[in-house]
Amino acid sequence: MTAPTHPAPAWAGAGAGLDDPERWQDVRTRAATADAAAEILARADAHEREPVPPASFGAYAEFGRTGDRTAFEAAFRARRNRLADLALAALLDPARDVGPLADVVWAICDEYQWAHPANVDGLLDPQPPLPHDEQVDLCAAETAAALVEITGLLADRLPALVIHRARAEARRRVLEPFLARDHWWERAPTNWAAVCAGSLLLAGLPLLEDGAGGAGGVDGGDRDRLVARALAALDTYLDGFDEDGVCAEGVDYWHYGFGYFAAAAEALRERSGGAVDLWDDAAGRPARVARFPQQVRLTGDVVASFADTRPRARLDRGLLALLAARVPGVEVPAGPDLPEPGDQRYGRWVLASRSLVWGTLRPDDASVPERSASTYLAHAQWLAVRDREDGRDVGLAARGGHNDELHNHNDVGSFVLAADGEILLADPGVGVYDRDYFSDRRYENPATGSHGHSVPLVDGVRQHGWSADAAARVLDVARAPDAPGRARFSIEYAAAYDHPDLRSLTRTWTYADGRLDVDDAFTAARPLPVVLRLVGLLPFRLLGDGRAAVVGDRVRLDVELPAGARAATGVLDVAHGLRAPIHLLDLTLPSAAQAAVRTTFRVARTA
């Protein structure tokens, strides 16, 4: 798709709304953001008591040697967390000493390269075709944006040499290499396009404005080329969403990519005086994408954790407040907003700073009623049911789809059941990122392979991936307008299994009033052993007499097993590449050429 056409902007203004001291005072005092601000100030105090974490060659080289990313990521995140916390603390407290912030900015400028080793070409080559510190990936682009914005916002408090060096490094390592060559991610309809293009805009506009680029041949023409290419990449990013606005990569990647899209859109809108407004999209894409998280939020922080996202994803109420002000139909959950480690905004300057400032857009008494409705996202074949009637708080997500999606898991037919914020049946979500996770061994990890999901094993055969043909065909979707917490969803998905004798495999979910019936049926050319696997984050308890249970702190799940099924429990631990252990309940059916069975789940409170 060609890039959108916009009038050439007259660059003016601060761009992100972060340079207003009254906004930061508002962040400290408003109920919606005060707790988050207090935590940031406390973390900043703790950072000041410790030295800047080292960035060693061993951490850099480990991925090239073994495929392990953890050492580098721990050091990288520790430094970026420190950078964000200290910069935010300085804005929240104008009297704060910025010496420790200057130290971490200087240390980041000292780093050998800013790109993630997994994305560096010729990682251990002493003479790579492209210098390691001129390779532009997510991490490098984010770092440049953070340094440029922080040194601009605190220009009257940071040492002039620190400011000059940080901006020169951002220009040398990121802006000039970007302008000098094309990059694959500019044409990739993924979070990469939004994060990299958005970061480059946030870094480039201040440096390239009015000849402020300094040495290196940067001028107004470079600024215009930067804007044009970034707009094209952001347009490509929006094209990566389906017609329902579903982010196939999951809620966490929605937040990552769309958070940077929103930051870039706001910077362009404010700096151009409204002449460039990415929210004003003729196809309505930003509005559909903005509503995605509320479509898959089940109960509390539990979400439909299909693809590489966490089973719990605390939604960024600041980002949602901004989106609600820009596009129609966005819901902002009530209550305070406290990010947790693992949230995309945690330690990411661009996302964290805007989450706080945009959070002040939400009135302290803002209250959005909890939804009691089911949502069917037809293009992704995802069903989400939210049942909040008669004191219940139950959420169900079930999926058809196919096994060739972005950040794909082999999980056609998987489902999640949660109540009162507790996960009773789980999709394990994202696994541990290492070299194997993004290789042809990807589906050996139970986080991504079907053996770690609530789907059958057919004659020992798992689902196969890297194929859009490994897909479901929707047989039925029924939702009652007068009973929004009830739904029925049925799929045929034998195509997800590469088994020559399997003729048909169907699954039907029927939910009503705290009860879920899952009907499984298959036909085959010969008798086959089939195992119906159930996955949870809590242990399964076998009670005898064809019953099992999952018991949480507030709710329990009672399970009626299929007649004749042999039940066994198990566990897969983190040694398998999982971020947390998952518990298994395997229901082995008698070998047959044809069978139809039902498993019934009932949600009840423990007290």
N, C-alpha and C positions, 0 to 999 in steps of 0.2 A: 504494500500500500504506500502511496506517495505521502510525503510529509504534508501536514496541514499548512495552509497559507495564512499568515498573519501580517498585519502591517508592521513595518520596521519600528521598533519601540524607541521612544526617547527615554534613555536610561536616567532614572532619578530615584531618590528616596532610599531608605535603608534596606528595604527588600524583604525582611523576614519578621518584622515587628518585634525583634528581640532587644532593640536598643532603647527602649523606653523604661527608665527606672521605676516608674509607677506600676508598670505591668509586673515587674519582679517583686515589688512590695505587695502587690495584689496576690501573687503566687504564695507568699509567706503567710498571708492572713486569711485567704479564702478557705472555707471548709473543704472544698473540692480538691485543693492542692496542698494545704498546709502540712499534712502528714508526710507527703512525699518530699516536700522542701526540707522538713526537719530531718528526715533520714539522709538526705543528700549532705546537709551540713554536718551530721554526725560522721558520715563516711569520709568526708573531706578532712575532718579533724583526725580520724584514724590514719588516713594517708600521710598526713604531715608528720606523724610519729614514726614512719617507716621510710627507708630509702626507696628510690625508684627501682622497681624490679629489673634485673639484668635481662639483656637480650643476647643470648649466647649463640655461637656458631653451632653448637650441638643441637639446640632447639630448631634452628633454621634447617640444618642438614638432615634431621631425623626422618622427615617425610621421604626424602630421596633414598634413604638407606632402608627403611622398614615400612614405609607407608603410614606411620603413626603421626597424627597431627596434634596430639594433645600437648606436647611440650611447647611447641610454638604458640598454639592458641592460648595456653595459660599465660605465657609472657605477654603476648599481644593484647589480650583482653585486659590483663592487669594494668598495663600502661594506658590503654584507651579508657578503661573505667576511671582510672585516676585522673586522666586529662578531663573527662567530662565532669566528674564530680567536683574537681577543684575549680573549673571554669564556672560551673553553675553556682557553686558556693560564693565565688567572687561577685557574681551578678546579684545573688540574693542578699549579700552583705557587702555594701560598698566600702566598708572600712576594713575589710579583710586583707591580710598580707598576701600578695600574689607571688611572692618568692618561690614557694613550692610549685606553683603552676608554671612559672618560668623554667624551673628545673626539668619538669616532665616534657614541656615543649622542646627544650634543648635536647633532651635524651631521645625524643622521637626523631628529631632532625639528625641525630647521630646514627640512627639505625641503618643497616646496610641496604635494606630495601623495605618497601611498604607493602608489597604484594604478598599474598599468602603463598607459601611454598608449593602448595598443591596446584597453583595457577602460574608458577614461574617456569618458563621454557628454559631448558638447559640449567636446571637448578644447581648442579654441582660442577658445571662447566666453567673453568676460570676465564674463558674468553667466549661468552655466548654471542650469537649473532646480534641479539638485542640486549643491551646492558640490563642486568637484573633490576636496577633501581629506576629503570625507565619503562617498566612493564605495568600497564594500567589495568588493574582488576578491581573488584569490589573494595578490598581493604585499602588499596592505594588511593582510590578515588574518595572514599569516606575520610581517610586521614587528611587529604588535602583540604576537603571542605571544612573539617573541624578546625584545622590550624588557621585557615584563612578567616573563618568567622570569629573564632575566639580572639585572635590577635586584632581584628577589627573592632570588636565590641569592647575590648579592654585596652585599646591603644593608648589611652591616657594613663594607664597604670603599669603596664608591662614595660620592661627595658626596650629601648629602641632597637638594639642589636638583636634581641630575641625575636622581635616582630619582623625585622628585615630578613633574618635568616629563615624563619618559618615560611614566609611568603616566597622567598627565593627558592626554597626547596620544593614547595608546592608547584611552583611554576616549572622548575627544571624536571621534576620527577613525574608530573602528571599532566599539566596543561600543555606544555610543548610537545611531549610524546603523543598526546591525543591529537593535537592539530597536525602532527607530522605524518600520520598514517591512519588507515582505516582499522577498525576493531570489530571482531566477529560479533560482539555483544550488541553492536548498534543495530543489528538485524535479527536479534534473538527475542522472541515474544515471551520473555521471562523476567524475573525480578532483576536480573543483571542489567537489563536495559534501563530500568527505572533508577536503580541505585547508582549506577555509574554515571548516567546522563544527568540525573538530578544532582549528584555530588559535583560534577564538573561545572554545572551552572552555578551552584552556590559558591564554588571556589573561583570560577572564572569571571563572573560578572563584577565582583569587587576589584579584581586585579586588572581586568581588561578595560575598565571604565575610564573614559577620558584620558587615555594614554597612561594609566597607572600601572601598566604591566611591567615597566622597567626594562631591563636588558633582555635580549633574546629575540628581538624582532617582533614582539607582541604589539599589535596596534588595533585600530577600530575594525579593520577587515578581519582580523583574527577573532575578535569578539562576535562579529556577525556570523562567521563560519561556525564558531562554537555554538551559538544559539540555534542556528539552522540544523546542525547535526543532532544536537540534543533534543530539539523538538521532534525530529524524525524518529529518534530512538524511543522517545516517550510515546509517540503514536504507535510504534511497533509494539511496545509494552501493552498498551490498551487492547491491541488486536489479539493478544494472547489469551484473553478471557472469552468464555463462550457467551451466548446470547442471554444467559441468566446472570452473568457477572461472576460465575464460579471461578475461584482460583484453584486449579487442579493441584497446585503445589501445597495447599493447606493454609490454614488461618495464619500460622506464624510467617509464612512467606508472603501472604497477603499484606500483613502488617509491615514487613520489611520493604517490599517493593512499593506498595501504595503509600506508605509513610513518606518515602522519598519523592514519589510523584507529587504528593500533596505539598511537601516543602518546596519543590521546584515550581509548582503551579502558583503557590502564594508569592514566591519571590518574583516570578515573572509578572504576575498580576499587579503587585504593588509597585515594582520598579517601572513598569510601563504605564502606570496610571490607568490600568484596565484595558489597554490596547491589546495585550496578549492575555487571554483568559482561557486556560485549558479546561475549566469547568464548563464553559459554554461550548459543548460538543454536540454537533448536529445529530449524531447517532445516539446520544444519551449514554455513552459508555461509562463515564465516571460515576454517574448516579447508580447504575446497576452494580458496578464493582464496589461502591461504597456500602451498599446494603448487604454484601456477602456475609460478613461476620454474624449479623443478627439472624441470618437464615440458618446457620449451623450451630448456634449456641443452644445448648440443650438444657442445662440446669447449673446454676452457679457459674464456675469457670470451665465447666466441662463442654467440650466442643466435639463435633464430628471429626475425629483425628485421622481421617484418610490422608494418605501420602505423608510427606515429611513434616508433620506438625506434632506438637505435644498433645497428650490427651486432655490436659488442662492448659488453657491459654487465656490469661487475664487480658481482657480487651482494654485498649488504650482509650480511656474516656476523653482525654484531651483531643486526640486525633478525631474521634467520633464527633466531638462537639464542633470542631472545625467543619467536618463533612456535613453535619446537620445544618450549618449556616450557609453551605454552598450548594447543596443538592437536596432534592426532596426525599422524604421517607426514611431518613436515617434515625435510628433509635440510639439514645445514649443511656446506658444503664445507670440507675441511681446509685448513690453511695460514694465514699472516698475512693481515690485511685492510687493504689500502691503497686508499682511494678515489682516483680520478683526476679531474682537471678534466672536467666534463661529467656526472659521477655526480650523481644527484639530491641526495645528502646533502652534496655539496661546497659549502660556504659557506651551507648552510641550517641555522640553529641547531638547530631542533627535531630534524631527522633526524640531524645530525652528533653532537649531544650524546648522543642515545639509542643511536646506533650504537656509540659508545665504551663507554658504561656497560653496555649489554646484551651487548656483546662479552665482558665478564668472566664472563658466565654459561657460556661455553664452556670446557671444560677445555683446558689447554694441549696435552694429548696427544690431543685429539679427532681422530678419523680416521673419515671416512665413506667406505666403498668406492665407487669409481666405478661408476656403473650401466651395465650392458650390457643395454639393453632398448629396445624401441620403445614409444611412447605414441601412442594415437590419441584425439584430443579431438573427439568426434563432433559436438558442437553447432557448433563453429567450423570443423570439417572440416580440422583440422591434424594432420599426422602428423610425429612426431619419432622418428628412429632414432639410437640410440647404440651403436656397434659397438666394443667394447673387448676383442676376443678376439684371441689369437695376436699380441699386440704392437701391434695396430691401435688407433688412437684417432680414429675417424671419426664425424662427426655429419651427419645429413641432416634437413632440415625441408622439408616440402611442404604446400601448402595448396589447398583448394577455396574454400569460403566464398562471400561475395558482396561487392559494391562499394558498400555503404551502411553501413559500420561506423563507429564512433567513430574519429576521426583516420584516416579511410579512405584507402587507396591502391588504385588499380585494378590489382590483382595476383592475380586468380584464376588459379591454375595456376603461381604463382611457387614457387621453391624455393631452398634454401641448401645448399651442400655444403662441409664444412670438415674438416680433419684436423690433429691435433697443435696445435690452437690457431690454425691459419692458415685464412683464408677463401679457398676456391678458386672457388666460384660464389656470388654474393652477391645478397641483396636489399638495396638501398642504404639502406633505413631512412629516418630522418627527414631532411628537407631544411631549408633555411634559412627560418626564420620571418620573413615580411614580410606586408604587406597582401594581396598576391596569393595567398599560400599559404592564406589563409582566405577566399577569394573564389571567384567563378565561374571564375576563371582557375587554380584550384588544380592541375588536371591537366595544365597546360602544363609544370609542373616535372617532370623525369624521376624525382625522388624519389617522387612520388605517381602520375604517369601511367604507364600500362602500357609506354610506350616505354623506361622505365628499369628494366624488370624482365625476368626470363628467361621471357617469354611471347611467343607469336607476334604478328606483325603480319599481318593478313589483308587482302590487296588494299590495303595501306596504311592500313587501319582499325585504330585502337587500341580497347582496351576502354573502355566508358563507365561513368561513376560516378554517384553520387547516386541509386542505384537498387538496391533489394534484389532486383529481378528479374535483374540482371546477376550471375548466380549459377551455381555448379557443382551438378551432380547426381552424387553418389557412385555409382560403378558397382561398386566392389570394394575391400575392405580386407582384407588377409590378413597375419597375423603368426603365426609359428611358435612355440609355447610352448617347444619344445626348442631353438630357435635364436633367442634374443631379439634378436640383432643383424641379423635379416633381416626384410624386409617388402615388401609389394606394395600399391600404392594407385593407383586409377584413377578418373578423373572425366570427365564430359561437361560442356563449358562454352562451347558456342556462344552461349548466352544472354548471355555477357559482352560479345559483339561485336554492335554494331548494324549488321549487314550483311545486306541483303535476300536475298542468294543463298547465304549460308552455312547449311547444313542440319545439320551435325554437326561437332563438334570435340572430340576426346578426347585425353587425356594419361594415360599410365601410367608410374609409377615402380616399378622393381623393383631392390631393393638386396640384395646378399649378398657378404660376404667382400671388401670393398673395391671392389666393382664396382657401378656404377649404370647401368642401362639406362633410357632415357627414350624411350618409344614414343609418337609423335604421329601422329594420323590425322585426316583431314577428308573431308567430302563437301560438294559445292556444286551449285547449279543450273547453273553454267557453269564453265569453267576459271578458276581464280583463282591469282594469284601469292601465295605464302605465305612469309614470312620467319620462321624460328625464331631468335629472338634469345636469346643467352646474355650474362649480365652478371657481371662480376667486379671486384674491387678491385685485382687484379694483371693485367698485360697478357696477352693471348692471343698465342701464337706459332703461326703457320702453318708446318707442317713439310713440306707436300706429301704426295702419295699419300693424300689423304683423312684426314690426321691434323693435330691441333693439340695444344697443351700449355699448361698454366699452371704456372709454376715458382716455388715459394716458397723460404724459407730451409731448411726441414726436409722439406717434402713437395712432390710434384708431382702434377699431374693430367694424364693422357694421355687424349686425346679422339679417338674414331673417329667421323668425320663421316658423315652419311647419304649413301648412294650417290646420285650425281648432283647433290648440293647444291653451290652456288657459295659459297665462304667469303670473308668480308671482315671486317677488324677496324676498330675505331674507338674514339673516346673522347669522353665528355661531361665537360666541366670544371666548375669551381665557378661560372663565369659563368652557368650554367643554373639556379642556385639550389640546387646540391648542396653538402653540407658537405665532400665529398672527391670527386675525379674518379672516374668509373666507366668501366671498359673494356668494349667490346662485341665480340662475335663473332656476326655475322649469317650465317645459313645459308639462302640463298635456294633454294627448291625449284622445279623446273620447273613452269610454270603447268599446272594440271590441275583436273579436276572431282572427282577422288578420289585420295587418296594415303595411304600408310602408311609411315612411316620410323622408323628407330631411331638414336639417338645414344648411344654407350657411353662411359662415363667410368671410368677406373681410377686409384685412388689408390696412390701409391708414395712411399717415402722417397727423398730426394735423395742420401743418403749410406748 
